[in-house]
Amino acid sequence: MSKNGPIALAYHALFVIFMLAPIVVVCWVAFTPEGFLSFPIQHWSLRWFKALAFYPEFVAAFWRSLWLGALSSALAVTVSVPAALAIARYRFRGREAMTALFMSPLMIPNIVLGIAFLRFFTEIGLSGTFIGLVLSHIVIVLPFALRLTLASAIGLDRAIEHAAVSLGASEWTVLKRVTLPLIVPGLASGWALAFINSFDEVTMTVFVAAPGTETLPVRMFLYIQDNIDPLVTSVSACVIAVAVAALVALDRAYGLERLLVGRGSHGR
Amino acid sequence: MAYLLSLPALLLFAGVVVIPLAMTVILTFHDWGQYKGIEPVFILKNWREVFGDPYYGEMFGRTFRIALIVTVLAALFGAPEAYILNRMKSPWRGIFLLVVLGPLLISVVARTLGWALLFGGNSGLVNKVLLSLGVISGAIPFMFTETGMVVALVHVLMPYMVLSVWAALQRLDPQIENAAVALGAGPLTVLRRIVLPQAMPGILSGGVIVFALAASAFATPAIIGGRRLKVASTLVYDEFLNTLNWPLGAVVAVLLLAALAMIVIGANRLVERRYAQVFG
């Protein structure tokens, strides 16, 4: 296979600059000592990072996003496991339709889900509650959890389970001691992908959250709607730092390519 | 047994997806007034208003025009990048794949904020760079314009296109390229006759994803477009959380969903029929 020529590499450099420019600028501006947005900045300062301590709504929203992501992803994985086992092992009527239904939150625009949840939760009195947030987030992250759970359930070697049964293990023991341990890597990566999607979700959540239950992206979005100042850039810089850390950890643990493409990478 | 296993997920989806969506469709037929609020009656007032007032036609036109331009630009710039990445050697390939796909994990709000900073009125950094390079002769307004929305959306959705083309290129056997070269094909011929046909399913399926996400994007158009330049999703947001005319907002949302479903399903059919042998 031939190598990339100089034109290809120049194109690649411009492409990388395009992809990174807005992210770098946000982090850079966050270090301004001034009381207003200025770019490029003249001096470096941690003023706006320290200022975060005096805006408890951002800090509270950050913790809420973290809990919401962890909880809704864990619940989505829990619900996914039996569903994935059913889809992977049985041929039954409505199997295709059911899979399509579980994957549908990927197809339905989040804005449509947002208003549907708003209407529904208002009717049943869950509007603006944390329970409402969790329910809606389980639904939108379930496709990600299910996809990776399903992949590992399909890849499971049934012979191991049969061996356990022939050695006298009960169905429950097989599930607990053989099946679940074998699909745990798939569950973990499914949880991670679900968590990231929950943590970043803004379009749907903006309809479900209320003052007091706002997630971090919603809080940031509403803040930017009113004014863009260095404070929101320092919040964004923190979010970016968390994402980069997660990215590196995920890549080390699982391989980003495998996680995003959803199948094993073909080495060359 | 299978039904029993899927029961928790089925119950959840019946309760929290099917019922709310059905309620939204019913909502489109309800009446609404400034003082009386939502009245549960069956009328076509909201549908008539959306189809009758050219404002909504213009808004939907803008939404799908932006989505189409974003899709074409993402394919035009993303596909070559996926090919270049595919030809890189490790560790560079892994590193740059991380750089290009990594932004997917960063909140859309933070990425759009970056573009708002870069655009920053007529004296923004993007304009300064373009002016100094002589690409443009006068400052282009990016903030509160369709141009700005397109640039930011291309950036936000680019990883999906690169990912999709990358996945398609993984099936490409480098030996075929070598065989073509050995048989005397020039580099351009190899690109056009060998690489492009094999990358095409990836470009098309990536295009479908990017189009659907661009047409229903919310945070980016809201931040870059401001309060006046509306697309479908920002209009829905306004009707639901500012004007409080929920039935009207529901009509716009249901229309967006229906239009997107038709376009996505139609495009997928087309791609699958055309490339049945590649996908098979």
HADDOCK unambig.tbl for C-alpha pairs under 7 A between the chains (distance, minus, plus):
assign (segid A and resid 1 and name CA) (segid B and resid 174 and name CA) 6.19 0.50 0.50
assign (segid A and resid 1 and name CA) (segid B and resid 178 and name CA) 6.51 0.50 0.50
assign (segid A and resid 3 and name CA) (segid B and resid 87 and name CA) 6.49 0.50 0.50
assign (segid A and resid 4 and name CA) (segid B and resid 84 and name CA) 6.63 0.50 0.50
assign (segid A and resid 4 and name CA) (segid B and resid 87 and name CA) 6.68 0.50 0.50
assign (segid A and resid 8 and name CA) (segid B and resid 84 and name CA) 6.73 0.50 0.50
assign (segid A and resid 12 and name CA) (segid B and resid 81 and name CA) 6.44 0.50 0.50
assign (segid A and resid 16 and name CA) (segid B and resid 100 and name CA) 6.94 0.50 0.50
assign (segid A and resid 19 and name CA) (segid B and resid 100 and name CA) 6.53 0.50 0.50
assign (segid A and resid 19 and name CA) (segid B and resid 155 and name CA) 6.49 0.50 0.50
assign (segid A and resid 22 and name CA) (segid B and resid 111 and name CA) 6.16 0.50 0.50
assign (segid A and resid 22 and name CA) (segid B and resid 114 and name CA) 4.02 0.50 0.50
assign (segid A and resid 22 and name CA) (segid B and resid 115 and name CA) 5.41 0.50 0.50
assign (segid A and resid 22 and name CA) (segid B and resid 118 and name CA) 6.83 0.50 0.50
assign (segid A and resid 23 and name CA) (segid B and resid 111 and name CA) 6.05 0.50 0.50
assign (segid A and resid 23 and name CA) (segid B and resid 114 and name CA) 5.84 0.50 0.50
assign (segid A and resid 25 and name CA) (segid B and resid 114 and name CA) 6.04 0.50 0.50
assign (segid A and resid 26 and name CA) (segid B and resid 114 and name CA) 5.18 0.50 0.50
assign (segid A and resid 79 and name CA) (segid B and resid 8 and name CA) 6.20 0.50 0.50
assign (segid A and resid 79 and name CA) (segid B and resid 9 and name CA) 5.64 0.50 0.50
assign (segid A and resid 82 and name CA) (segid B and resid 5 and name CA) 4.86 0.50 0.50
assign (segid A and resid 82 and name CA) (segid B and resid 6 and name CA) 6.01 0.50 0.50
assign (segid A and resid 83 and name CA) (segid B and resid 5 and name CA) 5.61 0.50 0.50
assign (segid A and resid 83 and name CA) (segid B and resid 6 and name CA) 4.28 0.50 0.50
assign (segid A and resid 83 and name CA) (segid B and resid 9 and name CA) 6.76 0.50 0.50
assign (segid A and resid 86 and name CA) (segid B and resid 2 and name CA) 4.74 0.50 0.50
assign (segid A and resid 86 and name CA) (segid B and resid 5 and name CA) 5.95 0.50 0.50
assign (segid A and resid 86 and name CA) (segid B and resid 6 and name CA) 6.49 0.50 0.50
assign (segid A and resid 90 and name CA) (segid B and resid 2 and name CA) 6.27 0.50 0.50
assign (segid A and resid 108 and name CA) (segid B and resid 257 and name CA) 6.69 0.50 0.50
assign (segid A and resid 109 and name CA) (segid B and resid 216 and name CA) 5.86 0.50 0.50
assign (segid A and resid 109 and name CA) (segid B and resid 257 and name CA) 6.80 0.50 0.50
assign (segid A and resid 111 and name CA) (segid B and resid 233 and name CA) 6.31 0.50 0.50
assign (segid A and resid 112 and name CA) (segid B and resid 253 and name CA) 5.68 0.50 0.50
assign (segid A and resid 116 and name CA) (segid B and resid 20 and name CA) 4.92 0.50 0.50
assign (segid A and resid 116 and name CA) (segid B and resid 21 and name CA) 5.46 0.50 0.50
assign (segid A and resid 116 and name CA) (segid B and resid 24 and name CA) 5.55 0.50 0.50
assign (segid A and resid 117 and name CA) (segid B and resid 20 and name CA) 6.05 0.50 0.50
assign (segid A and resid 120 and name CA) (segid B and resid 20 and name CA) 5.24 0.50 0.50
assign (segid A and resid 196 and name CA) (segid B and resid 105 and name CA) 6.54 0.50 0.50
assign (segid A and resid 200 and name CA) (segid B and resid 107 and name CA) 4.83 0.50 0.50
assign (segid A and resid 203 and name CA) (segid B and resid 218 and name CA) 6.04 0.50 0.50
assign (segid A and resid 203 and name CA) (segid B and resid 219 and name CA) 6.56 0.50 0.50
assign (segid A and resid 217 and name CA) (segid B and resid 109 and name CA) 6.57 0.50 0.50
assign (segid A and resid 221 and name CA) (segid B and resid 109 and name CA) 6.23 0.50 0.50
assign (segid A and resid 225 and name CA) (segid B and resid 223 and name CA) 6.58 0.50 0.50
assign (segid A and resid 236 and name CA) (segid B and resid 110 and name CA) 5.32 0.50 0.50
assign (segid A and resid 240 and name CA) (segid B and resid 106 and name CA) 5.93 0.50 0.50
assign (segid A and resid 243 and name CA) (segid B and resid 105 and name CA) 5.98 0.50 0.50
assign (segid A and resid 243 and name CA) (segid B and resid 106 and name CA) 5.66 0.50 0.50
assign (segid A and resid 247 and name CA) (segid B and resid 102 and name CA) 6.77 0.50 0.50
assign (segid A and resid 261 and name CA) (segid B and resid 167 and name CA) 6.81 0.50 0.50
assign (segid A and resid 266 and name CA) (segid B and resid 170 and name CA) 6.93 0.50 0.50
